[in-house]
Amino acid sequence: MDRDFVESRDGSFYLRGSRVPLAHLVREFQQGEPPEAIRAHYPTLSVEQVYGAIAYYLGNKEEVEKDIAEREREEDEFTKTHPTPPDIKEKFQRMRQQMLATKLTDDSLPGGCQPPRCDR
């Protein structure tokens, strides 16, 4: 059965029946993420939808990459006209550092145990 996994809507490509832009999945795919990992980032999608979206991208690369370039241009323009306030930027940097420090601590535990459930 042939299924359409991607639709054109509001001037861009989206996974049919969702609000997920195709560009987001393609970016992850281009960065080497396997379909199963991509699916884990979007719990409302099925693995079949992710594979279908990737197949659509591979069969329509020129058109999809043109759409991605336009989305990135619009995002860059928005960022230029709506800069992040410095105090918010600093808060996000602190939060990121805290998260990375926590991840390093968790990753260094023996046997990959994660507190507080570690029973080793």
Secondary structure, 3 states (H helix, E strand, C coil): CCCCCEEEECCEEEECCCCCEHHHHHHHHHCCCCHHHHHHHCCCCCHHHHHHHHHHHHHCHHHHHHHHHHHHHHHHHHHHHCCCCHHHHHHHHHHHHHHHHHHHHHHCCHHHCCCCCCCC
